[in-house]
Amino acid sequence: MKIGLVTPYFYPVLGGVQEHVYNLYLQLKSRGHDTKILTSHFGAETDVQELPEKDILRIGRAVSVPVNKSVSQVAVPYR
């Protein structure tokens, strides 16, 4: 089965969402599924050993946007 995991946050940024997506990816791959991760580009590549870069599709660039005394990451298209 082909599975796409779509997440706004992924490595090299650390956090709970990233850990969940990473572990879900590993479990799905171990069961034989063709799994890809669709995320935004944060300026650096991942250093996770078990995660080949061919399985990560990075679209747009993450830009910090301050809103309501908080900072959010928004993916902006390259063009």
C-alpha positions, 0 to 999 in steps of 0.5 A: 500500500502507498501511504503519505504522511503529511505534516507541517513539522518534521526534522531537523525541528524537534518535537512531539509531532515529529517523533510521532510521524517518524515512529509511524513511518518506521512501523509502516515501512517495517510492515512493507508499505511504501511510505513517504513524508510530505513536509515543508523545508526548514533549511537543514536536512534530517540527520536521522539514520533510518530515514532515507531522504528519498522518502521525504518530500519537502515542499515550500519553505517554512517561514516564522509568522508571529500571531497572537503572541505566538510564532507559527511556521507556515510553508510558503511556495518556492515561487 
